[in-house]
Amino acid sequence: MEILPTFVISILAIILTSPTIASIIPTHPQTFIQCFSHHSRLSTNLSHLLYFPNTTSYSSLLLSSIYNLRFASTSTSSPLVIVAPTDESHVRATVLCSRVFGLHLRVRSGGHDYEGLSYRSYNQNPFVMLDLANFRSVTVDVEHGTALVQAGATLGELYYKIAEKSPVHGFPAGICPSVGAGGHISGGGMGNLVRKYGLASDNVLDVKLVDVNGRVLDRESMGEDLFWAIRGGGGASFGVILSWKVRLVPVSPTVSVFTMQKTLEDGVFDLLDKWQSIASKLDEDVYMEAAIRAPMSNGSRGVEALFNFQFMGGCEELLGIMEEKFPELGVEAKDCKEMSWIQDLDLGMNVDGSASYSAAKVWGKPYFKSNFERLALVKAMVDPENFFQNEQSIPPFGGPE
């Protein structure tokens, strides 16, 4: 006769007097601790892994990487427990125990999350937050042109680790160093190298992910459908991303940059029109963007634009390109600066949490376009009960409308 684990017996005893299984955690946190211990390796002392609202470090950990202060308010819902894993088995245990207690799971990697979807709940449903701040190692293999980056590492940490090994290798992702690699890459990941090397997700070779059943999968074991979905469809809809294996790309040892500010008096609208007509036709080593904003200086009227340029090469060559393709901008040698690649880098909602496929199409179709239905089909295949969900996650496909 098989003996039930202690935590199961505890849950069965408590649930008889609780209105819902999710309501057990606030009053009986020990039941979650017992479940977590049962499913994870090592560690008899879990105080550095599990943080409940009544523990002293709970608030500081929750607020440690909240960039939108709106969500620092006590009026928004907070996790019943924060898990800060240091081992794969801790992630697996978090997934399994969250399911046992009927709790939603929010996953925070770098925490650069202005919508608050990784650490807050708009719909007030009880949830567990998995904070991957301890999963931040980066291993660079210049010989094979690859890097292994854990989901909690920031883009800045990835870039600096690459630069330590090679001044002529990089990774095509975003320019903000505090963005977490886990969420950024799974959402596509656009940066200044996009014209030459594509998105960050285009340069993923392999991945390690914990699925809804607690299995640790790689590209081979998960299959190409799921591997496709998590590279642009958002990993949090399909599982917990632990790490990415990415392809490094060659970069120039010298990068040239300049920024030009133009106002109404400078003919900013004509310049923007010209920028739109030539930007896609320039050499793929040129990245050019325009940021339109209200004037920052007192007394100015209308709008102004900042034209930002990056070129994989020296200023002399860039100035030649600008003179030929965009002389109206008036770029001069004094405007251009040369630096290394690493120096340059240093510089819709499901309100009730239970949106159907047809309801989510309202925002999903415009955002993901023709990929939305395929993403929903993959979701139905790997997480049919929609355990991995937030207000902007992919819902499982529900069949014909």
C-alpha positions in Angstrom: 0.0 0.0 0.0 1.5 3.4 -1.1 1.8 5.9 1.7 0.6 9.5 0.8 3.2 12.2 1.2 2.9 14.3 4.4 2.0 17.5 2.6 -1.0 15.7 0.8 -2.3 14.5 4.2 -2.0 18.0 5.6 -3.8 19.5 2.6 -6.6 17.0 2.8 -7.1 17.8 6.5 -7.1 21.6 6.0 -9.2 21.7 2.9 -12.2 20.3 4.7 -12.4 23.6 6.6 -11.4 25.9 3.8 -13.7 27.4 1.1 -11.1 26.9 -1.7 -7.8 25.2 -1.9 -6.1 28.4 -2.9 -7.2 30.0 0.4 -5.1 27.5 2.4 -1.8 29.3 1.7 -2.3 32.6 3.7 -3.3 30.8 6.8 -1.3 27.6 6.4 1.9 28.4 4.6 3.5 25.3 5.9 1.4 23.2 3.5 3.1 24.9 0.5 6.5 24.5 2.1 5.9 20.8 2.6 4.8 20.4 -1.1 7.8 22.4 -2.2 10.2 20.3 -0.2 8.6 17.1 -1.5 9.2 18.1 -5.2 12.6 19.8 -4.9 16.1 18.7 -4.3 18.3 19.6 -1.3 17.8 22.4 1.1 16.2 21.7 4.5 16.3 25.5 5.1 13.9 27.1 2.6 14.0 30.6 4.1 16.2 31.8 1.2 13.9 30.3 -1.4 10.3 31.0 -0.2 9.1 34.4 0.9 5.6 34.8 2.4 4.0 38.2 3.1 4.8 38.0 6.8 8.5 37.5 6.2 10.9 40.4 6.5 12.4 40.2 3.1 9.1 39.8 1.2 8.5 43.5 0.4 12.1 44.3 -0.6 12.2 41.3 -2.9 8.9 42.1 -4.5 9.9 45.8 -5.1 13.5 45.0 -6.1 12.9 45.3 -9.8 9.6 47.2 -10.2 10.1 49.9 -12.8 6.5 51.1 -12.9 5.8 52.7 -9.5 2.1 52.4 -10.1 2.5 48.7 -9.2 4.4 49.5 -6.0 1.0 50.5 -4.4 -0.5 48.3 -1.7 -3.8 48.5 -3.5 -2.7 46.1 -6.2 -2.7 42.4 -5.6 0.5 40.8 -4.5 1.7 37.2 -4.7 0.8 34.7 -1.9 4.4 33.6 -2.0 7.5 34.6 -3.9 9.9 31.8 -4.9 13.5 32.6 -5.6 14.9 29.4 -7.0 18.6 28.5 -7.2 18.1 25.1 -8.8 16.0 23.6 -11.7 14.2 21.4 -9.2 13.0 24.5 -7.4 11.3 25.8 -10.5 9.8 22.4 -11.1 8.5 22.3 -7.6 7.0 25.7 -7.9 5.0 24.7 -11.0 3.7 21.5 -9.5 2.8 23.0 -6.2 1.1 26.0 -7.7 -1.1 23.5 -9.7 -1.8 21.5 -6.5 -3.1 24.6 -4.8 -5.0 26.0 -7.8 -2.8 29.1 -8.0 -1.7 31.0 -11.0 2.0 31.5 -11.6 3.7 34.7 -12.6 7.4 34.5 -13.8 9.8 37.5 -13.4 13.1 37.4 -15.1 14.8 40.8 -15.3 11.8 42.6 -14.0 11.8 45.3 -16.7 8.0 44.9 -16.9 6.1 48.1 -17.1 2.7 46.3 -17.4 3.3 44.5 -14.2 2.2 41.2 -15.6 5.1 39.3 -14.0 4.4 40.3 -10.4 0.9 41.7 -10.1 -2.6 40.5 -11.0 -5.3 42.8 -12.3 -8.0 40.2 -11.8 -7.3 39.6 -8.1 -6.8 35.9 -8.6 -4.3 34.4 -6.1 -0.9 33.7 -7.5 2.7 32.6 -6.9 5.5 34.7 -8.2 8.7 32.9 -9.5 11.6 35.4 -9.4 14.5 34.2 -11.6 17.0 36.7 -10.3 19.3 33.9 -9.2 19.3 32.4 -12.7 21.6 34.9 -14.2 24.8 33.1 -15.3 26.2 33.7 -18.8 28.7 31.3 -20.4 30.3 32.5 -23.7 31.9 30.1 -26.2 33.7 32.3 -28.7 35.3 29.3 -30.5 31.8 27.9 -31.4 30.2 31.4 -31.6 27.5 30.7 -29.0 26.5 31.8 -25.5 24.4 30.1 -22.8 22.4 32.8 -21.0 20.0 32.1 -18.1 16.6 33.8 -18.1 17.3 36.0 -15.1 20.4 37.6 -16.7 20.0 41.1 -18.1 21.0 42.1 -21.6 23.8 44.2 -20.1 25.2 41.2 -18.3 25.1 39.2 -21.5 26.8 41.9 -23.6 29.6 42.5 -21.1 30.3 38.8 -20.8 30.6 38.6 -24.6 32.8 41.7 -24.6 35.1 40.2 -22.0 35.8 37.3 -24.4 35.8 39.1 -27.8 35.6 42.7 -29.1 34.3 41.5 -32.4 31.3 39.4 -31.3 27.9 40.5 -30.2 24.3 39.5 -29.9 21.4 41.2 -31.8 19.0 42.2 -29.0 17.8 45.4 -27.4 19.9 48.4 -26.3 18.6 48.8 -22.7 21.0 46.9 -20.4 18.5 46.3 -17.6 16.0 44.3 -19.6 15.9 40.6 -18.7 17.0 38.1 -21.3 14.2 35.6 -20.5 11.3 37.8 -21.5 13.1 39.9 -24.1 14.2 37.0 -26.3 10.9 35.2 -25.9 9.0 38.3 -27.1 11.2 38.6 -30.2 13.8 41.0 -29.1 14.5 44.0 -31.4 17.7 46.0 -31.4 20.1 48.0 -33.4 21.4 45.0 -35.3 18.0 43.9 -36.5 18.6 45.0 -40.2 21.6 42.8 -40.5 21.0 39.9 -38.2 17.2 39.9 -37.4 15.6 39.6 -34.0 17.1 38.1 -30.9 14.7 35.2 -31.2 16.0 34.5 -34.8 19.4 33.7 -33.2 18.2 31.2 -30.6 19.8 27.7 -31.1 18.3 25.9 -28.1 16.4 26.5 -24.9 15.7 24.9 -21.5 12.1 25.1 -20.3 9.9 23.7 -17.5 6.5 22.8 -18.8 3.1 22.6 -17.1 3.9 19.0 -15.9 7.2 19.9 -14.4 9.3 18.4 -17.1 12.6 20.1 -18.1 12.6 20.2 -21.9 15.1 21.3 -24.6 14.5 21.9 -28.2 14.7 18.3 -29.2 12.4 17.0 -26.5 9.8 19.8 -26.8 9.5 19.6 -30.6 9.7 22.3 -33.2 6.1 23.7 -32.7 6.8 24.7 -29.1 10.3 25.9 -30.0 8.7 28.1 -32.6 6.1 29.5 -30.3 8.4 30.6 -27.5 10.6 32.6 -29.9 8.3 35.6 -30.3 5.0 34.3 -28.8 6.1 35.0 -25.2 7.6 32.2 -23.1 5.3 32.9 -20.1 2.3 31.5 -22.1 3.9 28.1 -22.5 6.2 27.4 -19.6 9.1 28.7 -17.5 12.2 29.6 -19.6 15.3 28.6 -17.7 18.0 29.5 -20.3 18.7 30.2 -23.9 21.5 29.0 -26.1 22.1 31.8 -28.6 24.2 32.4 -31.7 26.8 35.2 -31.5 27.3 37.4 -34.5 30.3 39.3 -35.8 30.4 43.1 -35.0 32.9 45.8 -36.1 35.6 46.7 -33.6 34.7 50.3 -34.3 31.2 51.7 -34.2 30.2 55.2 -35.2 27.2 57.0 -33.7 25.6 60.4 -33.8 22.4 62.1 -32.8 20.8 65.1 -34.5 18.0 67.2 -33.0 15.7 69.0 -35.4 12.8 71.3 -34.8 10.0 73.0 -36.8 12.5 75.7 -37.7 14.8 73.1 -39.2 12.1 71.7 -41.4 11.6 68.6 -39.2 8.6 67.2 -41.2 10.5 67.3 -44.5 13.4 65.5 -42.7 11.1 62.9 -41.3 9.6 62.3 -44.8 13.0 61.8 -46.2 14.0 59.5 -43.4 11.0 57.3 -44.0 11.9 57.1 -47.7 15.5 56.1 -47.4 15.8 54.2 -44.1 15.1 50.8 -45.5 17.4 51.3 -48.5 20.6 52.1 -46.6 23.5 49.7 -46.1 22.4 47.0 -43.6 25.3 48.1 -41.3 23.5 51.4 -40.8 20.7 51.6 -38.1 18.7 54.8 -38.2 15.8 55.8 -36.0 13.8 58.9 -35.3 12.2 59.7 -32.0 9.5 62.4 -32.2 8.6 64.3 -29.1 7.5 67.6 -27.7 10.3 70.2 -27.5 12.4 70.0 -24.4 13.6 73.6 -24.5 11.6 76.5 -23.1 9.9 78.6 -25.7 10.0 76.1 -28.5 6.7 75.1 -30.2 5.3 72.2 -32.0 7.4 69.0 -32.2 11.0 68.0 -32.5 12.8 64.9 -33.7 15.9 63.1 -32.6 17.6 61.3 -35.4 19.9 58.5 -33.9 22.4 56.7 -36.2 24.6 53.7 -35.6 27.1 52.4 -38.1 29.3 49.3 -38.0 32.4 51.1 -39.1 34.3 54.4 -38.9 33.0 58.0 -39.0 34.6 58.8 -42.4 32.6 56.1 -44.1 29.4 57.0 -42.3 29.8 60.7 -43.2 30.2 59.6 -46.9 27.0 57.6 -46.7 25.1 60.5 -45.1 26.4 63.0 -47.7 25.2 60.8 -50.5 21.9 59.6 -49.1 20.7 62.2 -46.6 22.6 65.5 -47.0 19.6 67.5 -45.8 20.3 66.3 -42.2 23.6 68.3 -42.3 25.8 65.9 -40.4 29.4 67.1 -39.9 32.5 65.4 -38.6 32.1 67.0 -35.2 28.7 65.3 -34.7 30.1 61.8 -35.2 31.8 59.7 -32.5 33.7 56.4 -32.8 33.7 53.8 -30.0 33.7 50.1 -29.4 30.5 48.0 -29.8 30.2 47.5 -26.0 30.6 51.3 -25.3 27.8 52.0 -27.8 25.5 49.5 -26.0 26.2 51.1 -22.7 24.9 54.3 -23.8 -4.4 44.6 -25.0 -5.6 42.8 -21.8 -7.6 39.7 -20.6 -9.2 41.5 -17.7 -10.9 38.5 -16.0 -8.0 36.1 -16.6 -10.2 33.7 -18.5 -10.3 35.0 -22.0 -11.4 32.6 -24.7 -9.6 32.2 -28.0 -12.3 34.2 -29.8 -12.2 37.0 -27.3 -8.4 37.2 -27.3 -8.4 37.4 -31.1 -9.4 41.1 -30.7 -5.9 42.0 -29.6 -4.0 38.8 -30.6 -4.8 39.0 -34.3 -3.6 42.6 -34.8 -0.4 41.9 -32.7 0.6 38.4 -33.9 -1.3 38.6 -37.2 -1.3 35.2 -39.0 0.8 33.6 -36.3 -1.9 34.0 -33.6 -3.9 30.9 -34.5 -0.8 28.7 -34.7 0.3 30.0 -31.3 -3.1 29.2 -29.8 -2.9 25.7 -31.3 0.5 25.1 -29.7 -0.8 26.4 -26.4 -3.7 24.0 -26.5 -1.3 21.2 -27.2 1.2 21.9 -24.3 -1.0 23.7 -21.7 -4.7 22.9 -22.5 -5.9 24.0 -19.0 -4.2 27.4 -19.4 -2.1 27.2 -16.3 0.5 29.6 -17.6 -1.5 32.7 -18.1 -1.5 36.5 -17.5 -3.6 39.3 -18.9 -1.7 39.2 -22.2 -0.9 35.6 -22.6 -1.9 33.3 -25.5 -5.1 31.3 -24.7 -5.5 27.7 -25.9 -7.3 27.3 -29.2 -10.9 26.3 -28.5 -11.8 24.8 -31.8 -14.0 26.3 -34.6 -15.8 29.6 -33.9 
